[in-house]
């Protein structure tokens, strides 16, 4: 079951329960007789990638199915998708073992779908499923996600701590596998910054003749430090209009200080346009994660610097 994206802060009212939105990999864990399965949203079996979770789930009573999110925690105890990526898609058992030693994971459980004694719980209201989940004796690597009545306090806490956001669920909601339901609403706490447009990639498919993404940078001395690309948040009309402006600004002298990490085939433009971008977090490499375009500002490009907008700035 999937959540719809809300607009702004979480919904209010007694019908709703609210949880932290965990930034990780969704997983349904099943114990069927002597077999354990950890399946992703796409149905991919992930036990080989997370052997510590599979080993712990072997202690489940046969017939138990839980839903949750696999997360890796940083030094501050916050979920870090960047860390978790070091555990994902590894094919070698040796590499998996080395990654497990370096980046331990936890699975945050937020729903029980089947109970060993009573069978399927999909039709039960969420509140009843959570009561059953609270009574389970789970291994240490499994942690229950706590549900709160107070949306305001949890939302403010998530934003203050730099967490991804909040998921709100109706107490009465059944579990609908594969459905993106309005009974579940996700409210994402994005941050925002200003960034200089230093180039673009060519558009394909529905954006043929437009652009694929804008290359973003922050002034660092005479050049721009590349902080990533933004390709979402544009209407079709905006793509056409922006491309016309970009064509008048193209230059053979790239404004970025380094070309090594730029997308292949990128076209440079004079660093004059300043975009407002929302994003989830900074990566350790100084790139934006989850950026979305919100508009342009008339702020002087020369003042949009790494010091003012970067990850260690007051507003970053």
C-alpha positions as CSV (number, residue, x, y, z in Angstrom):
1,X,0.0,0.0,0.0
2,X,1.4,3.4,-1.0
3,X,0.7,6.9,0.2
4,X,-0.4,9.9,-1.9
5,X,1.6,13.1,-1.7
6,X,-0.1,15.8,0.3
7,X,0.2,19.6,-0.2
8,X,2.1,21.2,2.7
9,X,1.8,20.1,6.3
10,X,0.0,16.8,7.4
11,X,-3.8,16.5,7.6
12,X,-5.4,17.2,11.0
13,X,-8.2,15.5,12.9
14,X,-8.9,12.6,15.2
15,X,-9.2,10.2,12.2
16,X,-5.5,10.4,11.5
17,X,-2.4,8.8,13.0
18,X,1.1,10.2,12.1
19,X,4.5,8.6,11.7
20,X,7.9,9.7,10.7
21,X,8.6,9.2,7.0
22,X,11.6,6.9,7.0
23,X,14.1,7.5,4.2
24,X,15.1,4.0,3.1
25,X,14.0,1.0,1.1
26,X,10.5,-0.3,1.5
27,X,10.3,-4.0,2.4
28,X,7.7,-6.7,3.3
29,X,9.2,-9.5,5.4
30,X,7.6,-12.9,5.3
31,X,8.2,-16.0,7.3
32,X,6.5,-18.9,5.5
33,X,7.3,-22.3,7.2
34,X,11.1,-22.4,7.2
35,X,11.5,-19.8,4.5
36,X,12.2,-16.0,5.0
37,X,11.6,-13.5,2.2
38,X,12.4,-9.8,2.1
39,X,10.7,-8.2,-0.9
40,X,11.0,-4.7,-2.3
41,X,8.1,-2.7,-3.8
42,X,8.9,-4.2,-7.1
43,X,8.8,-7.7,-5.7
44,X,12.6,-8.3,-5.8
45,X,13.9,-10.6,-3.2
46,X,16.5,-8.8,-1.0
47,X,17.5,-11.4,1.7
48,X,21.0,-11.7,0.2
49,X,21.5,-8.0,0.4
50,X,20.4,-7.8,4.1
51,X,21.4,-11.1,5.7
52,X,21.2,-9.7,9.2
53,X,17.5,-9.0,8.7
54,X,16.9,-12.4,7.1
55,X,18.6,-14.1,10.0
56,X,16.6,-12.2,12.6
57,X,13.3,-12.9,10.7
58,X,14.0,-16.6,11.0
59,X,12.9,-16.3,14.6
60,X,9.4,-15.2,13.5
61,X,6.5,-17.5,14.0
62,X,5.6,-19.1,10.7
63,X,2.9,-17.1,8.9
64,X,4.0,-13.7,10.1
65,X,4.1,-10.9,7.5
66,X,5.2,-7.3,8.4
67,X,5.7,-4.2,6.3
68,X,8.4,-1.6,7.0
69,X,11.4,0.4,5.8
70,X,15.0,-0.7,5.8
71,X,17.2,2.3,6.9
72,X,20.8,3.1,7.7
73,X,21.4,5.6,10.4
74,X,24.1,8.2,10.4
75,X,26.2,9.3,13.4
76,X,23.4,11.6,14.6
77,X,20.9,8.7,14.5
78,X,19.0,10.0,11.5
79,X,18.2,7.8,8.4
80,X,20.7,8.4,5.6
81,X,19.7,7.2,2.1
82,X,23.3,7.9,1.0
83,X,24.6,5.5,3.5
84,X,22.0,2.9,2.6
85,X,23.1,3.0,-1.0
86,X,26.3,1.3,0.0
87,X,24.2,-1.8,0.9
88,X,22.0,-1.9,-2.2
89,X,22.4,-4.0,-5.3
90,X,25.5,-5.9,-4.3
91,X,25.9,-9.2,-6.0
92,X,29.0,-10.6,-4.3
93,X,28.6,-12.3,-0.8
94,X,32.0,-10.9,0.1
95,X,31.0,-7.4,-0.8
96,X,27.7,-7.8,1.1
97,X,29.5,-9.0,4.2
98,X,32.0,-6.1,4.0
99,X,29.1,-3.6,3.5
100,X,27.2,-5.1,6.4
101,X,30.1,-4.6,8.7
102,X,30.6,-1.0,7.6
103,X,26.9,0.1,7.3
104,X,24.6,-1.8,9.7
105,X,20.9,-1.5,8.9
106,X,17.6,-1.5,10.8
107,X,14.1,-2.3,9.6
108,X,11.5,0.1,11.0
109,X,8.2,-1.9,11.0
110,X,5.0,0.1,10.7
111,X,2.3,-2.5,9.8
112,X,1.4,-6.2,10.3
113,X,-0.3,-7.8,7.3
114,X,-0.7,-11.4,8.5
115,X,-0.6,-13.0,12.0
116,X,0.5,-16.5,12.6
117,X,-2.7,-17.4,14.5
118,X,-5.4,-15.3,12.9
119,X,-4.2,-15.2,9.2
120,X,-4.7,-12.2,6.9
121,X,-5.2,-8.8,8.6
122,X,-5.6,-6.7,5.4
123,X,-9.3,-6.0,6.0
124,X,-8.7,-4.9,9.6
125,X,-8.6,-1.2,10.5
126,X,-5.1,0.2,10.9
127,X,-5.6,0.9,14.6
128,X,-6.3,-2.8,15.2
129,X,-3.3,-3.9,13.1
130,X,-1.1,-1.5,15.1
131,X,-2.4,-3.0,18.4
132,X,-1.4,-6.5,17.1
133,X,2.0,-5.2,16.0
134,X,2.7,-3.7,19.4
135,X,2.1,-7.1,21.0
136,X,4.7,-8.9,18.8
137,X,8.1,-9.9,20.3
138,X,10.4,-8.7,17.5
139,X,14.2,-9.3,17.2
140,X,16.5,-6.3,17.9
141,X,17.1,-5.4,14.3
142,X,13.3,-4.8,13.9
143,X,12.1,-1.5,15.4
144,X,8.5,-0.4,15.6
145,X,7.6,2.9,14.1
146,X,5.7,5.0,16.6
147,X,2.4,6.5,15.6
148,X,1.3,9.9,17.1
149,X,-2.0,11.7,17.4
150,X,-0.3,15.1,17.3
151,X,0.5,16.0,13.7
152,X,1.8,19.5,14.5
153,X,4.4,18.4,17.0
154,X,5.7,15.5,14.8
155,X,5.8,17.7,11.7
156,X,7.8,20.4,13.5
157,X,10.2,17.8,14.9
158,X,10.7,16.2,11.5
159,X,11.6,19.6,9.9
160,X,13.8,20.7,12.8
161,X,15.8,17.4,12.7
162,X,16.1,17.4,8.9
163,X,14.0,14.3,8.4
164,X,12.2,13.5,5.2
165,X,8.7,14.2,6.5
166,X,5.6,12.6,7.9
167,X,3.2,9.9,6.8
168,X,-0.4,10.3,8.0
169,X,-2.8,7.3,8.0
170,X,-6.5,7.0,8.7
171,X,-7.1,4.9,11.8
172,X,-9.9,3.0,10.0
173,X,-8.0,2.3,6.8
174,X,-7.6,-1.3,5.6
175,X,-4.4,-2.4,3.9
176,X,-4.8,-2.3,0.1
177,X,-1.8,-3.9,-1.5
178,X,-0.5,-2.1,-4.6
179,X,-2.9,0.8,-4.1
180,X,-1.8,4.5,-3.7
181,X,-4.6,5.4,-1.4
182,X,-5.8,8.8,0.0
183,X,-6.1,7.0,3.3
184,X,-2.3,7.4,3.5
185,X,-0.8,10.9,3.0
186,X,2.9,11.7,2.9
187,X,4.0,15.2,3.7
188,X,7.6,15.9,2.7
189,X,9.7,18.5,4.5
190,X,11.8,19.8,1.7
191,X,14.4,22.5,2.1
192,X,15.1,25.2,-0.5
193,X,17.9,27.3,-1.9
194,X,18.9,29.5,-4.7
195,X,21.3,28.2,-7.4
196,X,22.8,29.5,-10.6
197,X,22.0,27.8,-13.9
198,X,25.3,26.9,-15.6
199,X,24.1,24.6,-18.3
200,X,21.5,22.1,-19.4
201,X,21.2,18.6,-20.9
202,X,19.3,17.9,-24.1
203,X,15.7,16.8,-23.8
204,X,14.3,13.5,-25.0
205,X,10.9,11.9,-25.4
206,X,8.2,14.4,-24.5
207,X,10.9,17.1,-24.0
208,X,12.5,16.7,-27.5
209,X,13.6,20.1,-28.5
210,X,13.5,21.3,-24.9
211,X,15.9,20.3,-22.2
212,X,16.3,17.3,-19.9
213,X,17.6,19.1,-16.8
214,X,19.2,22.3,-15.7
215,X,22.8,22.1,-14.3
216,X,23.0,23.9,-11.0
217,X,26.0,25.6,-9.4
218,X,27.0,27.9,-6.6
219,X,29.7,30.6,-7.0
220,X,33.1,29.5,-5.6
221,X,35.6,32.1,-6.7
222,X,35.5,32.9,-10.4
223,X,33.6,29.7,-11.3
224,X,30.6,27.6,-10.2
225,X,30.8,24.6,-8.1
226,X,28.4,22.0,-9.5
227,X,25.7,20.9,-7.0
228,X,23.6,18.6,-9.3
229,X,20.9,18.8,-11.9
230,X,17.1,19.5,-11.6
231,X,14.7,18.0,-14.1
232,X,11.4,18.0,-12.3
233,X,8.9,20.7,-11.5
234,X,8.6,22.1,-15.0
235,X,5.5,22.4,-17.1
236,X,5.7,21.7,-20.9
237,X,5.3,25.4,-21.6
238,X,8.0,26.3,-19.1
239,X,10.4,23.8,-20.8
240,X,9.9,25.4,-24.2
241,X,10.2,29.0,-22.8
242,X,13.3,28.2,-20.7
243,X,15.0,26.4,-23.7
244,X,14.6,29.6,-25.8
245,X,16.3,31.6,-23.2
246,X,19.1,29.0,-22.7
247,X,19.8,29.0,-26.5
248,X,20.6,32.7,-26.3
249,X,22.9,32.2,-23.4
250,X,25.0,29.2,-24.6
251,X,28.7,29.4,-24.3
252,X,31.7,27.2,-25.2
253,X,33.4,28.3,-22.0
254,X,31.7,26.3,-19.3
255,X,31.1,28.3,-16.1
256,X,31.8,25.2,-13.8
257,X,35.2,24.9,-12.1
258,X,35.4,21.1,-13.0
259,X,34.0,19.2,-16.0
260,X,34.8,15.8,-14.6
261,X,31.4,15.0,-13.0
262,X,29.1,16.9,-15.3
263,X,26.6,14.9,-17.4
264,X,27.9,13.8,-20.8
265,X,26.8,16.1,-23.6
266,X,25.9,19.0,-21.4
267,X,25.7,22.5,-22.9
268,X,27.1,25.4,-20.9
269,X,25.4,28.7,-20.5
270,X,26.4,32.1,-19.2
271,X,25.8,32.0,-15.4
272,X,23.0,34.6,-15.2
273,X,19.8,32.8,-14.3
274,X,19.1,32.0,-10.6
275,X,16.7,29.3,-9.8
276,X,14.8,28.5,-6.6
277,X,15.0,24.8,-5.9
278,X,13.5,22.6,-3.2
279,X,15.5,19.5,-2.1
280,X,15.6,16.8,0.5
281,X,19.2,16.9,1.6
282,X,22.8,17.3,0.7
283,X,24.9,14.3,-0.2
284,X,28.5,14.0,1.2
285,X,29.8,14.8,-2.3
286,X,28.0,18.2,-2.2
287,X,25.1,17.3,-4.5
288,X,21.4,18.0,-4.0
289,X,19.2,15.0,-3.4
290,X,15.6,15.1,-4.7
291,X,15.7,18.6,-6.2
292,X,12.6,20.1,-7.7
293,X,12.3,23.4,-9.7
294,X,10.1,26.1,-8.1
295,X,10.9,29.2,-10.2
296,X,13.4,31.9,-11.1
297,X,14.4,34.8,-8.9
298,X,16.1,38.1,-9.8
299,X,18.7,37.7,-7.1
300,X,22.2,38.6,-8.5
301,X,24.0,35.4,-9.6
302,X,27.3,36.7,-8.1
303,X,25.8,36.6,-4.6
304,X,24.5,33.0,-4.9
305,X,27.6,31.5,-3.4
306,X,28.7,28.2,-1.8
307,X,29.2,30.0,1.5
308,X,25.7,31.5,1.4
309,X,23.7,28.6,0.1
310,X,25.9,25.5,0.5
311,X,25.4,22.6,3.0
312,X,27.2,24.4,5.8
313,X,25.4,27.7,5.5
314,X,22.7,28.9,7.8
315,X,20.0,28.5,5.1
316,X,21.4,25.3,3.5
